[in-house]
Amino acid sequence: MNDFDYDVFEDAEELSPMYDESYSSANLWYDDEDAEEVVSVGELWEMCIEPTMRDGFVHIGKLLMWCFLFRASTQLVQVPPLVCHAVSAGSGLLILHHFFKFTMSYIIGFMVVAYIILLLISHLLKKYRGPIMGTICIVFLVICELFFVKRADWHKIRGAQMLVAMKVISVAFDTDIGTLQSLPSLVEFSGYVLCVGTCVFGPWVPYRDYIAIYNKPLWNYQWVWRIVSSIILALLFLSISTCWMQWLIPDESWRWWVAYRDALSFRSSHYFVSFLSEASAVTSGFGHHDITLWTLTVARPQYIEMPRSLVQVVVFWNMPMHHWLKTYIFRTTKSFGSFPAILSTYAVSSLLHGLNFQLAAVLLSLGAYTYTEYVLRQKLASVFGACIQVRPCRKDCSHRSKDKQFLVVLANIGFGILAMFHLSYLGVMFDVSSKLQDEGYNYMHTISKWSTLNYASHWVALFTYIFYLLV
């Protein structure tokens, strides 16, 4: 397979929740008894939006307060490096306790065990640290999920545990390839893994970016505005997920409208976490790559809600994870061939998300959808000489019909609508009103949700592939 085939399958692994989606829909404002009553905008504000914003801001405020205190105490004045790392780890422990209470012991235990094993491997082998630590981290997560942690507790800390695994594996690979000259000390490693700005909601950041926040830190109005704008967007999507969608599209609506509502509610909860993670990371000092600008992006909702293709959706769903998978999984296994590398990327992404039939079903379906979409649009672009591939063409492409021509625009809009249809179908089982989300969704929940829609998306994907074969 060529390099672009990798992009299709690698990206497909990333359309899955990296964090605990139940956080954004903790308390629903409606119940079955009041479902038939017409709720005014004022009542909606009083019963849902205002209390949701208030409760959300309490948690956001505490997180950002500790992020600011961490940055102020380590980046306003010259502080010894070890003190910076110790403050990072200490403030991270405090915020982990706030969100997870004593369940945080599993996160700390994972970090300590991983560092000890990484240290032993570095002294004994001095190579293969990345593959070995990747295997050990995945095995550790699977064993904990199956035997040691209650299902509800594991579902709450699943995202934080995944972040620890991603950071540990990235340090191991960076040490192997020479990006890091030596293994960080325990204090440095703890500061990185437990950094208050990234340990709860993410995003994943490489170790070099963590070290860079202490190097000539920048304080300006753009930094403040980036934090404020991210908070506003986070709260907006929190209200959409928890309040607005149920009010706009009631349960009695057409089943496909209800499917779109449930899928959009889930996506909005993901955007809430994404913008919250941006705010916490930037408050801590991450994202400074220019003299004045702060550039740290987790998700881009505009490319997901109005997509050109499913490939575009999964690229912009979680951009840091996209980079992590591409750097540490696909590229390190590509020497065995593109197809084994694709399989490895899929397997690692799935296992990092946990043993969950629902996620596996979505990832597998999405992988098939994006591949079918890619090969069909690639063939149609070749036959008609038009810019209708899954990604926008370069300005100097060889196609006769360019992006702005009417028929090309119409075709791309049609494929975008098809992508929205598939997203509604795939996202319908992430029902934020379901009580199952406290422990994770099961096999029967997934099948029942798709069966109510007559497996329409899978049938459309099958017919699309048959059409590709016939063209």
C-alpha positions as CSV (number, residue, x, y, z in Angstrom):
1,M,0.0,0.0,0.0
2,N,1.1,3.6,-0.6
3,D,1.6,6.2,2.0
4,F,-1.8,7.7,1.6
5,D,-3.4,4.3,2.4
6,Y,-1.7,4.6,5.8
7,D,-3.2,8.0,6.3
8,V,-6.7,6.7,5.7
9,F,-6.4,3.8,8.3
10,E,-4.2,5.7,10.8
11,D,-6.7,8.6,10.9
12,A,-9.5,6.2,11.3
13,E,-8.2,5.1,14.7
14,E,-8.6,8.5,16.1
15,L,-12.3,9.1,15.9
16,S,-12.9,7.8,19.4
17,P,-13.3,9.4,22.8
18,M,-9.9,10.0,24.4
19,Y,-11.5,11.2,27.6
20,D,-14.4,10.4,29.8
21,E,-17.4,11.7,27.8
22,S,-19.8,11.3,30.7
23,Y,-18.2,14.4,32.4
24,S,-20.0,16.8,30.1
25,S,-23.5,15.4,30.7
26,A,-23.4,14.5,34.3
27,N,-26.8,15.9,35.3
28,L,-29.6,15.9,32.7
29,W,-32.2,18.6,33.1
30,Y,-35.2,16.7,31.7
31,D,-37.0,13.5,32.7
32,D,-39.6,11.3,31.0
33,E,-42.5,12.8,33.0
34,D,-41.8,16.3,31.6
35,A,-40.9,15.2,28.1
36,E,-44.2,16.3,26.6
37,E,-44.2,19.7,28.2
38,V,-43.0,22.7,26.1
39,V,-40.0,24.3,27.8
40,S,-39.4,28.0,27.1
41,V,-35.9,29.5,26.6
42,G,-36.2,31.1,30.0
43,E,-37.0,27.8,31.7
44,L,-34.2,26.1,29.7
45,W,-31.8,28.7,31.0
46,E,-33.1,28.3,34.6
47,M,-33.3,24.5,34.7
48,C,-30.3,23.5,32.6
49,I,-28.0,26.1,31.1
50,E,-27.3,28.2,34.2
51,P,-26.7,25.3,36.6
52,T,-24.6,23.5,34.0
53,M,-22.5,26.5,33.4
54,R,-22.1,27.1,37.1
55,D,-21.1,23.5,37.9
56,G,-18.8,23.3,34.9
57,F,-17.1,26.6,35.8
58,V,-16.5,25.3,39.3
59,H,-14.4,22.4,37.9
60,I,-12.8,24.5,35.2
61,G,-12.0,27.3,37.7
62,K,-10.1,24.9,40.0
63,L,-8.2,23.4,37.2
64,L,-7.2,26.7,35.6
65,M,-6.3,28.1,39.0
66,W,-3.8,25.4,39.7
67,C,-2.5,25.7,36.1
68,F,-1.9,29.4,36.6
69,L,-0.3,28.9,40.0
70,F,2.0,26.3,38.5
71,R,3.0,28.7,35.7
72,A,3.4,31.7,38.0
73,S,5.5,29.9,40.5
74,T,7.8,28.3,37.8
75,Q,7.9,30.8,34.9
76,L,7.5,34.3,36.4
77,V,10.8,34.1,38.2
78,Q,14.0,32.1,37.8
79,V,13.5,28.7,39.6
80,P,15.9,25.7,39.7
81,P,14.8,23.1,37.2
82,L,14.2,20.4,39.8
83,V,11.9,22.7,41.7
84,C,9.9,23.4,38.5
85,H,9.4,19.6,37.9
86,A,8.5,19.1,41.6
87,V,5.9,21.8,41.5
88,S,4.5,20.4,38.2
89,A,4.1,17.0,39.7
90,G,2.7,18.3,43.0
91,S,0.1,20.5,41.4
92,G,-0.8,17.6,39.1
93,L,-1.4,15.3,42.1
94,L,-3.7,17.9,43.6
95,I,-5.8,18.2,40.5
96,L,-5.9,14.5,40.0
97,H,-7.3,14.1,43.5
98,H,-9.9,16.7,42.8
99,F,-11.2,14.9,39.8
100,F,-10.6,11.2,40.7
101,K,-10.2,11.1,44.5
102,F,-8.3,8.0,45.7
103,T,-8.8,6.3,42.3
104,M,-5.8,8.4,41.3
105,S,-3.6,5.8,43.0
106,Y,-3.9,3.6,39.9
107,I,-2.6,6.5,37.8
108,I,0.4,7.1,40.2
109,G,1.1,3.3,40.4
110,F,1.1,3.1,36.6
111,M,3.6,5.9,36.3
112,V,6.0,4.6,39.0
113,V,6.0,1.0,37.6
114,A,6.5,2.3,34.1
115,Y,9.4,4.4,35.1
116,I,11.1,1.6,37.0
117,I,10.7,-0.7,34.0
118,L,12.0,1.9,31.6
119,L,15.0,2.5,33.8
120,L,15.8,-1.2,33.9
121,I,15.4,-1.6,30.1
122,S,17.7,1.5,29.6
123,H,20.5,-0.1,31.8
124,L,20.2,-3.7,30.5
125,L,19.4,-3.3,26.8
126,K,19.9,0.4,25.9
127,K,17.6,-0.1,22.9
128,Y,14.1,-1.4,22.0
129,R,12.7,0.8,24.8
130,G,9.8,2.1,22.7
131,P,8.4,-1.3,21.5
132,I,8.9,-2.9,24.9
133,M,7.3,-0.1,26.9
134,G,4.4,0.1,24.4
135,T,3.7,-3.6,24.9
136,I,4.1,-3.4,28.7
137,C,1.8,-0.3,28.9
138,I,-1.0,-1.9,26.9
139,V,-0.7,-5.2,28.9
140,F,-0.9,-3.2,32.1
141,L,-4.0,-1.3,31.0
142,V,-5.8,-4.5,29.9
143,I,-4.9,-6.4,33.1
144,C,-6.1,-3.5,35.3
145,E,-9.3,-3.2,33.4
146,L,-10.1,-6.9,33.5
147,F,-9.0,-7.9,37.0
148,F,-8.1,-5.0,39.4
149,V,-10.3,-2.0,38.9
150,K,-14.1,-1.7,39.1
151,R,-15.7,-1.1,35.8
152,A,-17.2,2.3,36.8
153,D,-13.9,3.5,38.4
154,W,-11.9,2.4,35.3
155,H,-14.3,4.3,33.0
156,K,-13.6,7.5,35.0
157,I,-9.8,7.3,34.8
158,R,-9.5,5.7,31.4
159,G,-8.6,8.9,29.7
160,A,-6.0,9.9,32.3
161,Q,-4.5,6.4,32.1
162,M,-4.3,6.7,28.3
163,L,-2.4,10.0,28.7
164,V,0.1,8.4,31.0
165,A,0.7,5.5,28.6
166,M,1.1,7.9,25.6
167,K,3.6,10.0,27.5
168,V,5.6,7.0,28.8
169,I,5.7,5.4,25.3
170,S,6.8,8.7,23.7
171,V,9.6,9.1,26.1
172,A,10.8,5.6,25.4
173,F,10.8,6.0,21.7
174,D,12.4,9.5,21.8
175,T,15.2,8.0,23.9
176,D,15.6,5.2,21.3
177,I,15.8,7.5,18.3
178,G,18.0,10.1,20.0
179,T,15.4,12.9,20.3
180,L,16.2,12.7,24.0
181,Q,19.9,12.2,24.8
182,S,19.2,10.5,28.0
183,L,16.3,9.2,30.1
184,P,14.7,11.9,32.3
185,S,15.3,11.7,36.0
186,L,12.4,10.6,38.2
187,V,11.6,14.2,39.2
188,E,11.7,15.3,35.5
189,F,9.6,12.3,34.4
190,S,7.0,12.9,37.2
191,G,6.8,16.6,36.3
192,Y,6.1,15.7,32.7
193,V,3.6,12.9,33.2
194,L,1.7,14.6,36.1
195,C,1.9,18.1,34.7
196,V,-1.2,19.9,35.9
197,G,-2.0,21.3,32.5
198,T,-2.2,18.0,30.7
199,C,-2.7,15.2,33.2
200,V,-6.5,15.1,33.4
201,F,-8.0,16.2,30.0
202,G,-4.8,16.3,28.0
203,P,-3.7,17.0,25.4
204,W,-0.7,14.8,24.9
205,V,2.4,16.9,24.4
206,P,6.0,15.6,23.7
207,Y,8.6,15.8,26.5
208,R,10.5,18.5,24.6
209,D,7.4,20.8,24.6
210,Y,7.1,20.3,28.4
211,I,10.8,21.3,28.9
212,A,10.3,24.3,26.5
213,I,7.7,26.0,28.7
214,Y,10.4,26.9,31.2
215,N,12.6,28.4,28.5
216,K,12.0,32.2,28.1
217,P,8.3,32.0,29.0
218,L,6.1,34.6,27.3
219,W,3.3,36.6,29.1
220,N,1.1,38.8,26.8
221,Y,-2.5,39.7,26.0
222,Q,-2.6,37.0,23.3
223,W,-2.0,34.4,26.0
224,V,-4.9,35.7,28.1
225,W,-7.2,35.9,25.0
226,R,-6.4,32.4,24.0
227,I,-7.4,31.1,27.4
228,V,-10.6,33.1,27.6
229,S,-11.7,32.2,24.1
230,S,-11.0,28.5,24.8
231,I,-13.1,28.6,28.0
232,I,-16.0,30.3,26.2
233,L,-16.0,27.7,23.5
234,A,-15.8,24.9,26.0
235,L,-18.8,26.2,28.0
236,L,-20.7,26.8,24.8
237,F,-20.3,23.2,23.7
238,L,-21.0,21.9,27.2
239,S,-24.4,23.7,27.0
240,I,-25.1,22.3,23.5
241,S,-24.3,18.8,24.6
242,T,-26.3,18.9,27.9
243,C,-29.1,21.3,27.2
244,W,-29.7,22.6,23.7
245,M,-29.8,19.4,21.6
246,Q,-32.5,17.7,23.8
247,W,-34.6,20.9,23.7
248,L,-34.3,21.4,20.0
249,I,-34.8,17.8,18.9
250,P,-37.1,15.9,21.3
251,D,-37.4,12.1,21.5
252,E,-40.6,12.1,19.5
253,S,-38.8,13.4,16.4
254,W,-37.9,11.4,13.3
255,R,-35.5,8.7,14.3
256,W,-32.7,10.0,12.0
257,W,-33.1,13.5,13.6
258,V,-32.8,11.8,17.0
259,A,-29.7,9.9,15.8
260,Y,-28.2,13.2,14.6
261,R,-29.0,14.8,18.0
262,D,-27.4,12.0,20.0
263,A,-24.3,12.0,17.7
264,L,-24.0,15.8,17.9
265,S,-24.4,15.8,21.7
266,F,-21.5,13.3,21.9
267,R,-19.4,15.3,19.5
268,S,-20.1,18.5,21.5
269,S,-19.0,16.8,24.7
270,H,-15.8,16.0,22.9
271,Y,-15.4,19.6,21.8
272,F,-16.0,20.7,25.4
273,V,-13.1,18.5,26.6
274,S,-10.9,19.5,23.7
275,F,-11.3,23.3,24.3
276,L,-10.9,22.7,28.1
277,S,-7.7,20.9,27.5
278,E,-6.5,23.7,25.3
279,A,-7.3,26.2,28.0
280,S,-5.5,24.2,30.7
281,A,-2.4,23.6,28.6
282,V,-2.1,27.2,27.4
283,T,-2.6,28.4,31.0
284,S,0.3,26.2,32.0
285,G,2.5,27.7,29.3
286,F,2.2,25.2,26.4
287,G,1.6,26.3,22.9
288,H,4.1,29.2,22.6
289,H,5.8,28.7,19.2
290,D,6.2,32.3,18.0
291,I,7.2,35.7,19.4
292,T,3.6,36.6,20.2
293,L,1.3,33.7,19.0
294,W,0.0,30.8,21.0
295,T,-0.8,27.9,18.8
296,L,-2.1,24.7,20.4
297,T,-5.1,23.0,18.7
298,V,-6.7,19.8,19.8
299,A,-9.9,19.6,17.6
300,R,-11.4,21.7,14.8
301,P,-15.2,21.4,15.0
302,Q,-15.7,23.4,11.8
303,Y,-14.0,20.6,9.8
304,I,-16.0,17.9,11.6
305,E,-19.5,19.4,11.4
306,M,-19.1,20.5,7.8
307,P,-16.7,17.9,6.5
308,R,-15.2,17.5,3.0
309,S,-14.7,13.8,3.8
310,L,-14.6,11.3,6.7
311,V,-10.8,11.4,6.4
312,Q,-10.9,15.1,7.2
313,V,-13.1,14.4,10.2
314,V,-10.8,11.9,11.8
315,V,-7.7,14.0,11.1
316,F,-9.1,17.0,13.0
317,W,-10.9,15.0,15.7
318,N,-7.8,14.8,17.9
319,M,-4.8,16.3,16.3
320,P,-2.2,15.6,19.1
321,M,-3.2,11.9,19.1
322,H,-3.0,11.9,15.3
323,H,0.6,13.1,15.6
324,W,1.4,10.5,18.3
325,L,0.1,7.6,16.3
326,K,1.9,8.7,13.2
327,T,5.2,9.4,14.9
328,Y,5.5,6.5,17.4
329,I,3.4,3.7,15.9
330,F,3.2,3.8,12.1
331,R,6.6,5.2,11.4
332,T,8.4,2.7,13.7
333,T,6.6,-0.3,12.2
334,K,6.6,0.8,8.6
335,S,9.9,-1.2,8.0
336,F,7.7,-4.3,8.2
337,G,5.5,-3.0,5.4
338,S,2.6,-0.6,5.1
339,F,-0.1,-3.1,5.8
340,P,1.5,-4.4,9.1
341,A,2.0,-0.8,10.1
342,I,-1.6,0.0,9.5
343,L,-2.7,-3.0,11.6
344,S,-0.3,-2.1,14.4
345,T,-1.7,1.5,14.4
346,Y,-5.3,0.2,14.6
347,A,-4.4,-2.4,17.3
348,V,-2.5,0.1,19.5
349,S,-5.2,2.8,19.3
350,S,-8.0,0.3,20.1
351,L,-6.2,-1.2,23.1
352,L,-5.3,2.2,24.5
353,H,-9.0,3.0,24.5
354,G,-9.7,-0.2,26.4
355,L,-11.5,-3.4,25.8
356,N,-14.7,-1.9,24.5
357,F,-16.8,-3.5,21.8
358,Q,-18.5,-0.2,21.0
359,L,-15.2,1.6,20.3
360,A,-13.9,-1.3,18.3
361,A,-17.0,-1.5,16.2
362,V,-16.8,2.2,15.5
363,L,-13.1,2.1,14.6
364,L,-13.5,-0.9,12.4
365,S,-16.5,0.6,10.6
366,L,-14.8,3.9,10.2
367,G,-11.7,2.3,8.8
368,A,-13.8,0.5,6.2
369,Y,-15.7,3.7,5.4
370,T,-12.7,5.9,5.0
371,Y,-10.9,3.4,2.8
372,T,-14.0,3.0,0.6
373,E,-14.4,6.7,0.4
374,Y,-10.8,7.2,-0.5
375,V,-10.6,4.6,-3.3
376,L,-13.9,5.7,-4.8
377,R,-13.0,9.4,-4.9
378,Q,-9.5,8.7,-6.1
379,K,-11.0,6.8,-9.0
380,L,-13.7,9.4,-9.8
381,A,-11.1,12.1,-9.7
382,S,-8.9,10.2,-12.2
383,V,-11.8,9.4,-14.5
384,F,-13.3,13.0,-14.6
385,G,-10.1,14.9,-14.0
386,A,-11.8,16.8,-11.1
387,C,-10.6,17.9,-7.6
388,I,-12.9,15.6,-5.7
389,Q,-10.4,13.6,-3.7
390,V,-10.8,13.2,0.1
391,R,-8.3,16.0,0.7
392,P,-8.2,19.4,-1.1
393,C,-5.9,19.4,-4.1
394,R,-2.8,21.7,-4.4
395,K,-3.2,24.7,-6.6
396,D,-0.9,23.3,-9.2
397,C,-2.7,19.9,-9.5
398,S,-3.2,18.3,-12.9
399,H,-7.0,18.1,-12.7
400,R,-8.9,19.9,-15.5
401,S,-11.9,20.7,-13.2
402,K,-10.8,22.7,-10.1
403,D,-12.3,23.1,-6.7
404,K,-14.3,26.2,-7.4
405,Q,-16.2,24.9,-10.5
406,F,-19.9,24.4,-9.9
407,L,-20.1,20.6,-10.5
408,V,-16.9,20.0,-8.4
409,V,-18.4,22.0,-5.6
410,L,-21.6,20.1,-5.9
411,A,-19.8,16.7,-5.8
412,N,-17.8,17.7,-2.8
413,I,-20.9,18.9,-0.9
414,G,-22.6,15.6,-1.7
415,F,-19.7,13.6,-0.3
416,G,-19.7,15.9,2.7
417,I,-23.4,15.2,3.3
418,L,-22.7,11.5,3.0
419,A,-19.9,11.9,5.7
420,M,-22.4,13.6,8.0
421,F,-24.9,10.7,7.5
422,H,-22.2,8.2,8.5
423,L,-21.2,10.3,11.5
424,S,-24.8,10.4,12.7
425,Y,-25.0,6.6,12.4
426,L,-21.7,5.9,14.1
427,G,-22.2,8.4,16.9
428,V,-25.7,7.4,17.8
429,M,-24.6,4.8,20.4
430,F,-22.7,7.4,22.4
431,D,-26.0,8.5,23.9
432,V,-25.1,11.0,26.6
433,S,-28.5,10.4,28.3
434,S,-27.8,6.7,28.7
435,K,-27.0,5.4,32.2
436,L,-24.7,2.9,30.7
437,Q,-22.1,5.6,30.1
438,D,-21.1,5.4,33.8
439,E,-19.5,2.0,33.2
440,G,-19.0,2.1,29.4
441,Y,-21.3,0.9,26.7
442,N,-21.7,-2.8,26.0
443,Y,-22.3,-5.1,23.0
444,M,-26.1,-5.1,23.2
445,H,-26.3,-1.3,23.4
446,T,-24.3,-0.9,20.2
447,I,-26.3,-3.5,18.3
448,S,-29.7,-2.2,19.5
449,K,-28.8,1.4,18.5
450,W,-27.7,0.4,15.0
451,S,-30.6,-2.0,14.5
452,T,-33.1,0.8,15.1
453,L,-31.6,2.5,12.0
454,N,-31.6,-0.8,10.1
455,Y,-27.8,-0.8,9.7
456,A,-28.4,1.8,7.0
457,S,-24.9,3.3,7.1
458,H,-23.2,-0.1,6.7
459,W,-25.5,-0.9,3.7
460,V,-24.7,2.4,2.1
461,A,-20.9,1.8,2.6
462,L,-21.3,-1.6,1.0
463,F,-23.1,-0.2,-2.0
464,T,-20.5,2.5,-2.2
465,Y,-17.8,-0.1,-2.5
466,I,-19.7,-2.1,-5.1
467,F,-20.1,1.1,-7.1
468,Y,-16.4,1.7,-6.9
469,L,-15.7,-1.8,-8.2
470,L,-18.1,-1.2,-11.1
471,V,-16.8,2.2,-12.1
